[in-house]
């Protein structure tokens, strides 16, 4: 179940903008990582098991590739895949079912909606082609800085039409999404899904750090409405 609470934040300003991470927040990455297992010539369940083990140890997920192919360069291999017509891809079928309804409802409620994650230029193009109900789509490649670098969240603030504490950043990772966003003064929502969301759910900071915890994006409009109603009373 979800938890309430406001983490380390005071209820002082209303949330006026919501910005979403991409992988495992909007996009189910099962297909993407499955194709990487195929590319490496590794059974998909074996790759998935090692992926989870790497995350559980607190290591960079890219260490998974090193287990099966020492010296593996992810950027280089992405280009090799593209050259042979096997570029990483995702489509409408890879979106979680709650994505379009939630983003649409947030915009209908008058909130500014953005999408910003650690993605390639190619992935950014795919996201834009999906015509999601949002006001901004940006990637780490667009900005030249990746999470968890504070500079990424500085770009989020610079592109949103409000102050940092009026922005809610929604992500599945404590380390890459929630902690650095909080450091930059943003509100945060931790969603419990995907490998990181499940593995990190019992970490002590999972309850204390985010502004709110959710199990589905469909919870956001109501949670934000309640948050803003309380904020107006202070």
Buried (B, 14 or more C-beta within 10 A) or exposed (E): EBEEEBBEBEBEBBBBBBBBBBBBBBBBBBBBBBBBBEBBEBEBEEBBEBBBBBBEEEEEBEBBBBBBBEEBEEEEBBEEBBEEEEBBBBEEEBBBEBBBEBBBBBBEBEBBBBBBBBBBEBBBEBBEEBEBBBBBBBBBBBBEBBBBBEBBBBBBBEBBEBEBBBBBBBBBBBBBBBBBBBEBBBBBBBBBBBBBBBBBBEEEBBBEBBBBBBEBBBBBBEBBEEBBEEBEEE
